[in-house]
């Protein structure tokens, strides 16, 4: 993938579908940015820029549970899909409330 998130021809269809489900090419993770909200979808372990593995579910027009694994411990930038923020659970079980800023 080049800097702007544009994929090369030999990865055409799978890359297009992946880009509809998740984008991360500028360092910020976006979930279901180009997916029709009326169509349920889910994905598991899509690789995001910054060494993250991302899984998420879209059901009835709403993003449900999201799981993100950092392989390198890098800072995470994500556009939260919930208007009222969410709760982050670390791999140690610690909970932290996050808000949209």
C-alpha positions as CSV (number, residue, x, y, z in Angstrom):
1,X,0.0,0.0,0.0
2,X,1.4,3.4,-0.8
3,X,1.1,6.4,1.6
4,X,-2.4,7.5,0.6
5,X,-4.0,4.0,1.1
6,X,-4.3,3.3,-2.6
7,X,-3.7,-0.4,-3.4
8,X,-2.0,-1.8,-6.4
9,X,-3.9,-3.7,-9.1
10,X,-2.9,-7.2,-8.0
11,X,-4.8,-6.7,-4.7
12,X,-7.9,-5.1,-6.3
13,X,-11.1,-6.7,-5.0
14,X,-10.0,-7.8,-1.5
15,X,-8.4,-4.5,-0.9
16,X,-11.5,-2.6,-2.0
17,X,-13.7,-4.6,0.4
18,X,-11.1,-4.2,3.3
19,X,-11.1,-0.4,2.7
20,X,-14.9,-0.4,3.0
21,X,-14.7,-2.2,6.3
22,X,-11.7,-0.4,7.8
23,X,-9.3,2.3,6.9
24,X,-6.1,3.2,8.8
25,X,-3.6,4.6,6.2
26,X,-3.1,8.0,7.8
27,X,-2.6,6.6,11.3
28,X,-6.2,6.9,12.4
29,X,-8.5,3.8,12.4
30,X,-11.9,4.3,10.8
31,X,-14.5,1.5,11.1
32,X,-17.0,0.8,8.3
33,X,-16.2,4.2,6.6
34,X,-17.6,3.1,3.2
35,X,-20.0,0.3,4.1
36,X,-23.8,0.7,3.8
37,X,-25.1,0.8,7.4
38,X,-28.2,-1.1,6.4
39,X,-26.0,-4.2,5.6
40,X,-24.7,-6.2,8.6
41,X,-21.0,-6.9,8.4
42,X,-18.1,-8.1,10.6
43,X,-14.4,-8.6,10.1
44,X,-11.7,-10.2,12.1
45,X,-8.0,-9.4,12.4
46,X,-7.6,-6.9,9.6
47,X,-4.2,-5.4,9.8
48,X,-4.1,-1.6,10.5
49,X,-1.2,0.8,10.2
50,X,0.8,1.0,13.4
51,X,0.9,-2.8,13.9
52,X,-2.7,-3.3,15.1
53,X,-5.1,-6.2,14.4
54,X,-8.7,-5.0,14.3
55,X,-12.0,-6.9,14.6
56,X,-15.5,-5.3,14.6
57,X,-19.2,-6.0,14.1
58,X,-21.8,-3.9,12.4
59,X,-25.4,-5.0,13.1
60,X,-28.7,-3.2,12.6
61,X,-26.8,-0.1,11.6
62,X,-24.7,0.2,14.7
63,X,-21.1,-0.7,15.5
64,X,-21.1,-3.3,18.3
65,X,-18.0,-4.7,20.0
66,X,-14.6,-3.7,18.6
67,X,-11.4,-5.6,19.5
68,X,-8.0,-4.1,18.7
69,X,-4.7,-5.8,19.5
70,X,-1.6,-3.7,19.5
71,X,1.4,-5.9,18.4
72,X,3.9,-3.2,19.2
73,X,2.3,-1.1,22.0
74,X,1.9,1.9,19.7
75,X,-0.4,4.8,20.5
76,X,-3.9,4.1,19.1
77,X,-5.9,6.8,17.2
78,X,-9.4,5.8,16.3
79,X,-12.5,7.6,15.3
80,X,-15.1,6.3,17.8
81,X,-18.2,5.0,16.2
82,X,-20.4,5.8,19.2
83,X,-21.8,9.3,19.9
84,X,-21.5,8.8,23.7
85,X,-18.0,7.4,23.7
86,X,-17.1,3.9,24.8
87,X,-15.2,1.8,27.3
88,X,-11.7,0.4,26.6
89,X,-10.7,-2.8,28.3
90,X,-7.0,-3.5,28.4
91,X,-5.5,-7.0,28.1
92,X,-5.1,-6.9,31.9
93,X,-8.8,-6.3,32.4
94,X,-8.6,-2.6,33.3
95,X,-11.5,-0.5,32.1
96,X,-11.2,3.1,31.0
97,X,-14.1,5.3,29.7
98,X,-13.3,7.3,26.6
99,X,-15.1,10.2,25.1
100,X,-15.2,11.8,21.7
101,X,-13.1,15.0,21.7
